[in-house]
């Protein structure tokens, strides 16, 4: 009889403890999805779009925006310090995978999708139609005076030219070293390394002759600049897409559906306009992102 009473009491204690454990487990908050971005305007805008879309659909988010250049974001993904961020297909191809360049957008996307999955267990979602290709631009009057319309023209006059752009462009495989390899081992008069947001100010103020540009920069139209022709087709397409850890997609399968709905809306013209809202009109990237998502019925 004593043993029966003891066993019954023990069962009550264990049941109570198990119940407490279940309540505790139920109360534990879901793990936040860590959304990152690189350190320039377009990444701030698109990174905020990703974060806002997920939050609006019940997925908790931790923002880790403005982390820096590609190698930092890539390392954060593979070391489980980050769950997703917007990346460019051309950057994945040349900078991360160090594969040969291609001008075929489908081939580039397929190559990075397959290699990222195999090497890193990372997933590329649907790419946007926009192409934020690397470019070089000049004020039209300066370009006309020097007779420059193409990369080849620029390379021939390089010793007379000062170029201004982000610090990483001086070292990247798809930056200045790549141009020098494709267009001859030319030497610039000077390269001015600045924060990406200061590039155009340096060009229009006369500090530099050539600016490192990107295809969706709003300033290209705003300042009526000449984009030099990449006459040897050096640069691959740079379509933006979310790169996501497979484990994150396993935990939140809805992420793919949500972010893939956004992709078709991000065209060249759209991104130029959104980028200029931040760079030209000095609005906050999060506000620009939120307004765009609301206008397109993706969030309330």
C-alpha positions, -999 to 999 in steps of 0.1 A, spaced: 0 0 0 28 24 9 46 16 -24 13 23 -43 9 57 -26 45 66 -33 42 56 -69 10 76 -73 27 107 -57 57 103 -79 35 101 -110 18 134 -100 51 151 -95 64 139 -129 31 148 -147 34 183 -131 70 187 -142 62 175 -178 33 199 -180 55 228 -169 80 217 -196 53 218 -223 41 252 -212 76 265 -212 82 250 -247 50 266 -260 59 299 -245 94 299 -261 94 325 -290 101 314 -325 136 320 -337 139 352 -356 151 352 -392 183 372 -395 180 395 -426 212 411 -437 224 435 -464 255 450 -479 266 486 -473 249 506 -501 215 521 -508 200 495 -530 208 468 -505 193 488 -477 161 492 -496 158 456 -507 169 442 -474 142 463 -457 117 449 -482 126 414 -473 123 421 -436 90 439 -439 75 412 -460 84 385 -436 72 404 -406 39 413 -423 33 375 -427 40 365 -391 77 356 -394 99 372 -367 128 391 -381 161 404 -367 176 431 -390 214 429 -396 216 455 -424 247 474 -435 271 446 -427 297 454 -454 309 438 -486 302 404 -502 328 383 -483 314 394 -450 278 385 -459 289 352 -475 309 342 -444 280 352 -421 256 329 -441 278 298 -441 288 303 -404 251 306 -393 254 342 -383 228 352 -409 198 336 -426 193 355 -458 203 387 -477 200 401 -513 229 392 -536 236 397 -572 240 368 -597 271 383 -613 288 388 -579 280 352 -569 295 340 -601 328 360 -601 335 371 -566 322 341 -545 325 312 -569 353 326 -591 338 311 -623 342 324 -658 320 353 -668 290 349 -690 266 374 -706 236 350 -705 214 358 -675 199 323 -674 232 306 -675 246 328 -648 216 322 -625 217 284 -631 254 283 -624 252 302 -590 221 284 -580 236 249 -585 270 257 -571 258 275 -540 235 246 -532 263 220 -537 291 239 -520 274 258 -492 238 244 -489 225 278 -497 194 285 -519 190 312 -545 153 322 -548 138 338 -579 159 367 -594 145 401 -602 145 412 -639 166 443 -630 203 442 -639 225 463 -616 255 457 -637 288 473 -629 294 503 -652 316 533 -657 300 568 -663 312 603 -672 298 637 -675 288 641 -711 308 672 -718 340 657 -703 335 625 -723 329 644 -755 360 666 -750 382 635 -745 365 614 -772 355 586 -748 324 565 -754 336 530 -746 357 511 -721 384 508 -748 384 546 -753 387 550 -715 416 525 -713 435 544 -740 432 577 -721 435 561 -686 467 579 -676 448 612 -679 418 601 -659 409 600 -622 383 574 -613 361 575 -582 343 545 -566 340 521 -537 372 508 -520 364 472 -530 362 480 -567 400 484 -567 404 448 -556 374 429 -569 378 403 -597 348 420 -614 362 455 -606 392 474 -618 415 444 -620 390 427 -643 388 457 -665 426 460 -667 428 424 -676 402 426 -704 411 460 -718 449 461 -714 471 467 -684 463 504 -682 472 527 -653 449 554 -641 461 588 -631 444 582 -598 417 561 -581 398 578 -553 382 553 -529 351 567 -512 320 555 -495 295 544 -522 272 573 -513 298 599 -522 307 587 -557 285 610 -577 292 640 -556 329 636 -564 322 633 -601 299 662 -605 321 685 -584 350 678 -607 372 657 -583 371 628 -608 365 622 -645 350 587 -643 327 572 -617 321 536 -609 284 532 -615 258 505 -613 229 500 -637 202 509 -613 217 541 -598 192 569 -598 219 595 -603 226 582 -639 194 598 -651 193 626 -626 227 640 -636 223 630 -673 255 610 -674 270 590 -702 273 553 -694 304 540 -712 298 509 -734 314 477 -722 325 469 -757 343 436 -748 313 424 -728 333 420 -696 305 422 -670 279 394 -665 243 402 -655 238 413 -619 202 403 -611 193 406 -574 178 377 -555 175 364 -519 202 339 -509 189 318 -480 202 291 -457 185 258 -464 179 253 -427 160 286 -426 137 275 -455 131 242 -437 119 261 -406 100 288 -426 90 273 -460 67 304 -466 98 326 -471 103 314 -507 67 322 -517 67 356 -501 101 368 -515 94 353 -550 63 375 -552 84 406 -549 111 396 -575 91 404 -607 84 440 -595 120 450 -592 129 463 -627 157 486 -637 134 516 -639 118 508 -605 151 504 -587 165 536 -603 135 555 -589 136 539 -555 174 544 -552 170 581 -561 143 585 -534 171 577 -509 202 591 -525 186 622 -542 156 630 -520 173 619 -488 145 596 -476 150 566 -452 154 533 -470 129 516 -447 103 542 -455 109 539 -493 107 501 -490 75 502 -469 58 526 -493 66 505 -523 53 473 -507 21 490 -497 16 505 -532 19 470 -547 -4 454 -522 23 432 -506 18 446 -471 -9 467 -454 
